[in-house]
Amino acid sequence: MSEISYTTGPGDAGEVVVEGPRLPWRTTVRMTGAEAVPVLSVMLSEDGGRIESVIRVDGLEAMRSTAAGASGTTVCVAEPGGAW
């Protein structure tokens, strides 16, 4: 695993980057307001592997993405007003 980044609020100031995280990894972020759009990005190292990323909103799965291979990347965006 190379890097995980996720939003904690609107704008660039609301982004956290975790380099070389220990797996399994999870965090909880509280967001409110119309500009609260959860985004999660995971990039595998050049050694590759397989990763599955999930965003949950109010405990329900809002978005899931899977990647495999060298430098594989997942990006999850939970659109406001989704049907989760």
C-alpha positions as a Python dict, from the first residue, in 0.01 Angstrom:
ca = {
    (1, 'M'): (0, 0, 0),
    (2, 'S'): (140, 335, -93),
    (3, 'E'): (-106, 612, -5),
    (4, 'I'): (-461, 687, 111),
    (5, 'S'): (-618, 1030, 85),
    (6, 'Y'): (-963, 1139, 197),
    (7, 'T'): (-1164, 1454, 251),
    (8, 'T'): (-1269, 1589, 589),
    (9, 'G'): (-1454, 1893, 458),
    (10, 'P'): (-1479, 2137, 169),
    (11, 'G'): (-1173, 2272, -11),
    (12, 'D'): (-807, 2168, -11),
    (13, 'A'): (-774, 2232, 362),
    (14, 'G'): (-1008, 1938, 420),
    (15, 'E'): (-780, 1668, 275),
    (16, 'V'): (-575, 1418, 474),
    (17, 'V'): (-299, 1201, 321),
    (18, 'V'): (-186, 881, 493),
    (19, 'E'): (138, 738, 354),
    (20, 'G'): (220, 371, 405),
    (21, 'P'): (-87, 288, 615),
    (22, 'R'): (-116, -35, 811),
    (23, 'L'): (-393, -260, 685),
    (24, 'P'): (-677, -307, 735),
    (25, 'W'): (-731, 70, 755),
    (26, 'R'): (-1045, 261, 842),
    (27, 'T'): (-1146, 599, 974),
    (28, 'T'): (-1464, 787, 1057),
    (29, 'V'): (-1521, 1142, 934),
    (30, 'R'): (-1820, 1359, 1026),
    (31, 'M'): (-1934, 1597, 751),
    (32, 'T'): (-2233, 1829, 732),
    (33, 'G'): (-2367, 2085, 486),
    (34, 'A'): (-2426, 2104, 114),
    (35, 'E'): (-2051, 2108, 37),
    (36, 'A'): (-1985, 1784, 228),
    (37, 'V'): (-1887, 1537, -45),
    (38, 'P'): (-1690, 1236, 85),
    (39, 'V'): (-1396, 1143, -139),
    (40, 'L'): (-1156, 852, -82),
    (41, 'S'): (-854, 772, -301),
    (42, 'V'): (-618, 476, -254),
    (43, 'M'): (-303, 408, -456),
    (44, 'L'): (-114, 80, -445),
    (45, 'S'): (264, 70, -455),
    (46, 'E'): (462, -41, -760),
    (47, 'D'): (460, -391, -604),
    (48, 'G'): (88, -404, -681),
    (49, 'G'): (-172, -611, -505),
    (50, 'R'): (-546, -567, -475),
    (51, 'I'): (-744, -303, -286),
    (52, 'E'): (-1113, -247, -224),
    (53, 'S'): (-1228, 95, -106),
    (54, 'V'): (-1569, 172, 43),
    (55, 'I'): (-1741, 494, 154),
    (56, 'R'): (-2034, 458, 391),
    (57, 'V'): (-2279, 740, 461),
    (58, 'D'): (-2489, 701, 775),
    (59, 'G'): (-2379, 337, 788),
    (60, 'L'): (-2493, 255, 433),
    (61, 'E'): (-2260, 182, 144),
    (62, 'A'): (-2250, 488, -83),
    (63, 'M'): (-1961, 393, -316),
    (64, 'R'): (-1724, 100, -369),
    (65, 'S'): (-1419, 75, -595),
    (66, 'T'): (-1161, -200, -658),
    (67, 'A'): (-814, -184, -816),
    (68, 'A'): (-534, -432, -874),
    (69, 'G'): (-182, -433, -1013),
    (70, 'A'): (120, -207, -994),
    (71, 'S'): (22, 146, -888),
    (72, 'G'): (-349, 51, -909),
    (73, 'T'): (-573, 334, -787),
    (74, 'T'): (-928, 352, -656),
    (75, 'V'): (-1132, 669, -628),
    (76, 'C'): (-1466, 680, -447),
    (77, 'V'): (-1691, 986, -448),
    (78, 'A'): (-2022, 974, -260),
    (79, 'E'): (-2243, 1216, -451),
    (80, 'P'): (-2479, 1429, -240),
    (81, 'G'): (-2835, 1304, -236),
    (82, 'G'): (-2739, 949, -336),
    (83, 'A'): (-2984, 663, -296),
    (84, 'W'): (-2791, 483, -27),
}
